[in-house]
């Protein structure tokens, strides 16, 4: 969303608008991708988040006027970036293919759920 590049759904974060208990709108990461309402998709990258905030892309994508808190999204992106940082090691890690989508999700053909190419 911030960088305007597309990506696989499994590689993106779904962000939805929620309230913080006091009635103020805040952005939260829908980790299970099951929360109701409109969602915006964001790369788990600090630069992409900063671009989205600067361009006010969350408000447009979620159809919300006014400011929204992005602290929860920022914490999640920072946590995920720390997990992805390569560990400095002298051995070469073995690469095993990891499936990126569930078999029953309908995305196993080419990553596009609306595609007719199987």
C-alpha positions as CSV (number, residue, x, y, z in Angstrom):
1,X,0.0,0.0,0.0
2,X,2.7,2.5,0.9
3,X,5.1,1.4,-1.9
4,X,2.2,0.7,-4.3
5,X,3.8,-2.6,-5.3
6,X,1.8,-5.9,-5.4
7,X,2.8,-9.0,-3.6
8,X,1.5,-12.4,-2.6
9,X,-1.2,-12.3,0.1
10,X,0.8,-14.5,2.3
11,X,3.7,-12.0,2.3
12,X,1.5,-9.0,3.2
13,X,-0.1,-7.7,6.4
14,X,-3.8,-7.0,6.5
15,X,-4.5,-3.8,8.4
16,X,-8.1,-2.9,9.6
17,X,-9.6,0.0,11.4
18,X,-10.7,-0.6,15.0
19,X,-11.3,1.5,18.1
20,X,-9.0,1.7,21.1
21,X,-11.7,1.3,23.7
22,X,-12.1,5.1,24.2
23,X,-13.8,5.5,20.8
24,X,-10.7,6.7,19.0
25,X,-9.9,5.0,15.6
26,X,-6.7,3.0,15.5
27,X,-5.1,0.7,12.9
28,X,-4.5,-2.8,14.0
29,X,-2.9,-5.7,12.2
30,X,-5.3,-8.6,11.4
31,X,-2.9,-11.4,11.9
32,X,-5.4,-14.2,11.3
33,X,-7.0,-12.2,8.4
34,X,-10.5,-12.8,9.8
35,X,-11.5,-9.4,11.3
36,X,-14.6,-7.8,9.8
37,X,-14.5,-4.6,7.8
38,X,-12.4,-3.3,5.0
39,X,-8.8,-4.2,5.0
40,X,-5.7,-2.6,3.6
41,X,-2.7,-4.7,2.6
42,X,0.8,-3.6,3.6
43,X,4.3,-5.0,3.1
44,X,5.9,-5.8,6.5
45,X,8.6,-3.2,5.9
46,X,9.2,0.0,7.8
47,X,9.8,2.0,4.7
48,X,6.5,0.9,3.2
49,X,4.7,1.8,6.4
50,X,6.3,5.3,6.5
51,X,5.3,5.9,2.9
52,X,1.7,4.8,3.6
53,X,1.5,7.2,6.6
54,X,3.0,10.1,4.7
55,X,0.7,9.6,1.7
56,X,-2.3,9.1,4.0
57,X,-3.0,5.9,2.2
58,X,-4.7,4.2,5.1
59,X,-7.5,6.7,5.2
60,X,-8.2,6.3,1.5
61,X,-7.9,2.5,1.5
62,X,-10.1,2.1,4.6
63,X,-12.5,4.9,3.6
64,X,-12.0,6.8,6.8
65,X,-11.7,10.5,7.2
66,X,-9.6,11.8,10.0
67,X,-6.5,10.7,11.8
68,X,-5.9,7.1,12.9
69,X,-3.3,5.8,15.3
70,X,-0.6,3.6,13.7
71,X,1.3,2.6,16.8
72,X,0.1,-1.1,16.7
73,X,1.0,-1.5,13.1
74,X,4.4,0.1,13.7
75,X,5.1,-2.3,16.6
76,X,4.1,-5.3,14.4
77,X,6.3,-4.2,11.5
78,X,9.3,-3.6,13.8
79,X,8.8,-7.0,15.4
80,X,8.6,-8.8,12.0
81,X,11.6,-6.9,10.7
82,X,13.6,-8.1,13.7
83,X,12.6,-11.7,13.0
84,X,13.6,-11.5,9.4
85,X,17.1,-10.0,10.1
86,X,19.6,-12.6,9.0
87,X,21.5,-14.3,11.7
88,X,25.3,-14.0,11.3
89,X,26.5,-17.5,11.0
90,X,29.5,-19.3,9.3
91,X,27.4,-22.2,8.1
92,X,25.2,-22.1,5.1
93,X,21.6,-22.8,6.1
94,X,19.7,-25.5,4.3
95,X,16.9,-24.1,2.2
96,X,13.7,-26.2,2.3
97,X,10.7,-25.0,0.4
98,X,7.9,-23.7,2.6
99,X,4.4,-23.6,1.2
100,X,3.1,-20.0,1.3
101,X,-0.6,-20.7,1.0
102,X,-3.0,-23.2,2.4
103,X,-4.1,-26.0,0.1
104,X,-7.8,-25.2,0.5
105,X,-7.4,-21.4,0.0
106,X,-7.8,-21.4,-3.8
107,X,-4.5,-19.6,-4.2
108,X,-2.3,-22.6,-5.0
109,X,-2.6,-22.3,-8.8
110,X,-0.8,-19.0,-9.5
111,X,-1.4,-16.8,-6.4
112,X,-4.5,-15.0,-7.8
113,X,-7.8,-16.1,-6.4
114,X,-9.7,-14.8,-9.4
115,X,-7.5,-16.4,-12.0
116,X,-8.9,-19.1,-14.3
117,X,-5.5,-20.4,-15.2
118,X,-4.9,-23.6,-13.3
